[in-house]
């Protein structure tokens, strides 16, 4: 799986968020998308996810040399982000079951294994509206990591997590990210210091 950017740019009204990004993301590699708050990291990730169209340039998705249409790329991507909404009225068990109606589990995983990974077995029948922000973030991360997709996108992955939660996140990286195309949007070094490649959004400001 590859994501190829050809002089990619995105603007809102007359303000360019970034321009002239020529870059290739490849499966099996880990990339950090860097920049201060408000610099456009999440905007770039939204373009890569296919949620936003580029204002100029081209983005191409390829798998085994074949091109994937932008409207189909969602099938190949898992996302965890603070702005990703969960259905508050669903219980944790219902959330897991609903998510995996649309995506496949990682090999060897099922709903029970996801609950074990979360260590929230006693909360499986609890509606998410009663979860703390940290529990919700752990749920988003577990769903993304346990989904069988070649692309994994994490935006501010340790948002609302304590030190124990951060260690848990790093353990997920170690166990579930090796053979995927991993994109981490962050300005906290401990969230991405394992990434061999870095793209700083400030380098593409015009």
Buried (B, 14 or more C-beta within 10 A) or exposed (E): BBBBBBEBBBBEEEEBBBBBBEEEBEBEBBBBBBBEEEBBBBBBBBBBBBEBEBBEBEBEBBBEEEEBEBEEBBEBBBBBBBEEEBEEEBBBBBBBEEBBEEBEBBEEBEBEBBBEBBEBEEBBEBBBEEBEEBBBBBBBBBBBBBBEBBBBBBBBBBBBBEEEBBEBBBEBBEEBBEEBBBBBBBBEEEBBEBBEBEBBBEEBEE
